[in-house]
């Protein structure tokens, strides 16, 4: 059977104050159609559905449209775990009722972690859902046992799961696996040694659908991060969702179409302006890097004639020993405009 793995949607995110609601709406339409075309048995969303615990109304509407469309129109069941950015209680409200519609949500850590079994075309897949949790939550569900390292608590909790033999076993988790790499938009991923978990904890599973880090990557032989479905920072590359065939274990990375990107243009001031006149992708979210001069007052306004979604303009020429960097918003405030 076919499973689709994505994570870290961060609905409601506003990089440098710029709304990405339209891009996220387009991704939701893409994800729903992909699940329908591939006849997916399940869509796995491994945490950080929202960008913050109290999401704006627009983000809540996006989530509602996503899960409604997936459950009604794709033919797939939907499995969602809470990440560190999510309000766990808000995400998992009406949990029992939602299961009847094919939406399975795990917001808070609870033991035992029982599997949900998918049956399709003579195959069975067991899905275990492990949401993001704190050391305090781990201590509580384990009867007051105290832990100094996240790794120890994590391994103890994963060790309570005894996967069945003869079926494809999937674990969904939101954590930082040792050796994995962060991306430009990872803002709160903890990098301290006590917060890391070891990929060796996953030896009992056939696939571990990870969330938390924004770069698509493997985390050992059995686990993988899907990465964010969209670019949320300059320098991030083409984004994908992961399609897993449980009969073979094969993974396919399907590119996510994104009509507007986060893009950097670097060069001399006049050359950049000239290039902007003929740029066909003017709706992209832009960072302008000027390499030959200080930034004149009004520079943001001059470039915004061509790039209405200019997010940042930077001079790489040092001014009095300090970096000559001003955001577009700072330049606008200098000229009296309201951002």
N, C-alpha and C positions, 0 to 999 in steps of 0.2 A: 504494500500500500504506500501511498504518497503522503508525506508530512511536509508542511512548510514552516520554517523557523524564522522568526524575526524578533526584534527586541529594541528597547530604547527608542521608542517612538517620540517621546518627549512632546506630547501634544500640548500646545500652548507656548512653546519655546519662542523667544523673541531675540535672536542674536543681535546684539548691539541695538536693541530697540526695534528691530524690523520684524514684522509679523510674517510667519510662514504658514498661515492657515490655508492658503490656497494650495501651496505645495503639498501640505499634509493631506488635504482633501483629494488631490490627484493620486497620492500614494495609496490611500484607502481604496479608491476605485481600481487601481492597478492590482492590489493585493486580492481583492474580491474576485476580479476577473481571472487572475492567475489560478486561484484555488478552484474556480469553476472549470477552467480549461483543463487543468491537470487532474480533475476528479479527485482532489485531495481529501483524505479522510479527516485530517485535522490541521488547524493553524495554531502554532505554538508561539505565544507572545511572552518572552522571558523577562518581563519587568520593565520599570520606568515607562509605563504607558503615558503618564503625565510628566510634565516638567517640574511640577511642584505639588506639595501635598494638598494645597487648596487651589485647584486649577480654576482659571477663568471660565466663564460660561461658554465661550466659543470652543474651548478645549473639551468640555463636557459634551457639547453637541457633536463634536467630531468623533469622540469615543462612541457615543450612542449610535451614530450613523454607521460607524465601522462594524461594531458587533452585530447590529441589526442586519446590515447588508450581508455580512459573512454568514450568519445563521440562516437567513431566509433565502439568499440567492446563490450561495456557492456550493451548497451541499456538504460543507465541512463542519465538523464540530470545532469549537474555539476554546483554547485553554490559555488562561492568563494568570501569571503570578505577579505579586507586587514587588517592586524594586524599592531602592532607598529613596527615590524621589516621590513615590506614590503615597497617598494617604490610604493605608491598608483598609481601614474600616469603611471608608467611602467606596473604595474599589470593589469590596466584596459584599456590599449590602445586597439583600435579597438573594443571597447565594443559592439557597435551596430552590427558589422559584426559577432562577436563571438556568439551572441544570435542565429543566424540562424543555427549554428552548435550544439546548445544545451549547450553552455557554458555561464553562467551568472556571471558577475564579478562586484562587487561593491567596488571601490577603495576609493572614497571620499564621505564624508557625504553630502547628499543633501536631501532637503525636497520638496514635501512630499515623504515619503517612501511608495511606492506602492508595493503591493504583486505580486509575480509571482504565477499563479495558475497551479497546477499539477492535471490532471484528469487521473484516471486509475481504471479499474474494478469497475466503478460506484462510486468511491470516489473522493473527492476533497480535496486538501491540498494547503493552501496559505503559501507562503514562503516570509518573510520580511527580508531584508538584511541590517544590521547596521554595517558598518565597524568601525574600531578604529578611534577615532577623538580626537582632542585637545580641550581645553576650548576656544581657539581663533576661531577654526572652528565652534564650537557650537554657539558662540556669533555672528559670521557672518551669518550663515544660519537662525538664529532666530531674525535677524533684529537689531543686535547691543546690544541685552540684555547681560549684564555682569554677570558672575558667579564666586563665590569664591571657590565653591566646585564642583568637577566633578560629584558627586551624583546628585546635583541639575540640572545640565545641562543634564545629562543622563535621569533623570526622565522626564524632560520637553520634550525631543526629543521622548522618547518612548511613552509618553502620547499623541503625535500627531497621533499615529497609532490607528485606530479603526478596529480591526479584525472583520471579518464577522461571524455571527452565523451559526451553522450547518455545518461548515467545520473544519478540523484539522488545527490549526494555529501554524506556526513555526516561531520563530525569531532567526536569526543568529547574534551573537554579539561577540566582542572581548574586554574583560574588566576584572576587578578584582572585584568579588563579595565578599561582607563582609562575613567573616567566613570561606572562602575557604583557602586551605593550599597550599603553594608552594612546589616545588620539588627541587632536587639537581641541575638540569640544568636550573632552572629559574634564569636568569642573570639580566634581566632588568625589571622584574615585580615590579611595585611600591607598596610598602607596607604602605605608609603613609595614615593616615585616610582620607585626603581630596580626595584621588584617588579612594576610594572604592564606590561601588554602592550596593544598597540593593536588595535582591531577591524579595521583595514585588513589584518591578516595573514590574514583569513578570506575574501578576495575570490574564491578559487577554489572555495569550497564553497557548497552550496545551504542547508545548515543546520548550525550548530555547537551541539551539546548541551553546555552548560557546567555545571560545578559549582564550588563553593568559597564563593560568597556565598549568604546564606540568604533574600534577598528575590527573588521572581520579577520578572524585568525583562529587557528587551532590552539587548543590548550591541552596538550597531550594527545594521545592516540584516539581517544573516544569522545572528547569534548571539544566544543567549538563555540566561539562567539559569532553571532550573526552580524554584529555591528549595527549602527544606526541605519535606517532605510534612506535617509536623506543627508546631504551635507549640512552640518551645523557649525562648521568653522572653516576658515580659509586653509587651503592646503590639503583638505580631505579629498580622497579620490572617489572614483565611481562607486556607488553604493549598490548593494545587492540584497536579495533574500535568499535563504538556503532551502533547497528542495532535497528531501531525503527519501530514497527508495528503500523501504524496510526489507524488501526481498533480497537486495544485494548489498545494502549498506552504503551504496553510492550516493555522493553529495553533488549537487549541481548548484552553481551560483548564478542566479538570474538577475541581470542588471535592472535596476529600478530607473525608469525614465524620469528625468527631472528637467523640465523645460527651462527653468531658471536656476542658475548655479551660483555658488560663492566663488568668486574669481579674483585673481590678482593681476594687475597690469603694472609693469615696472619699466622705468626708463626716464629719459630726459623730459622735462616739463612740456616743451613745445611739441616734441614728437608724440607724447601721449595724447595731447589735445588733438593733433592732426589725425592720429589713429582712431580716436573716439568718433570723429565725424563720419567714418565709414564702417564703424563696428556694427555688425548685424545682431549682436546679442546685448542690446542696450538695457534689457530688463534684468540682467544678472545683478546679483548683489556684489558690489565691487569694493575692492581695496586698491587704492592708487598709491604706488611707491615712486616718489620723485627722487631721482638720483643725482641731479646736477645743481640744485639750488635750494634756498630756503623756501618755505611755503609763504606765498604772499597772502595777505588778507583778501578774502573773496575767492580763494582757490577752490573751495568746496562748491561754491555757487557756479563757478565756471565749468567745472566738470559735471555738476549735476544737470546742466543743460542737456547733456548726452546720456548720463547715467542717473535716472531718478532714484535708484536704489543704491546710491553711493553710501557705504557704511563707514569708511575710514579713508583718510588721506594722510600720507606719511612722507616726511623728508628724511632720507638717509644721510643727509649732510648734517654734521654736528654743528650746533649753535652754542658757542661759548662753553664747549665741553659737555653739553647735554644733548641728548637725542632730540632731533627736530620732529616730534610726532604730535599731531593734533588729530583728534577725531573730527569727522564732519560736523558732529553736533557742537563741538567746542568752537569750531570756526563760525558756525551759524550764530552762536550766542555772541561771539565777538562782533558780528555785524548787526546784532539787534534782532535777528529773526527768532521765532519761537520754534523749538524742535518738537 
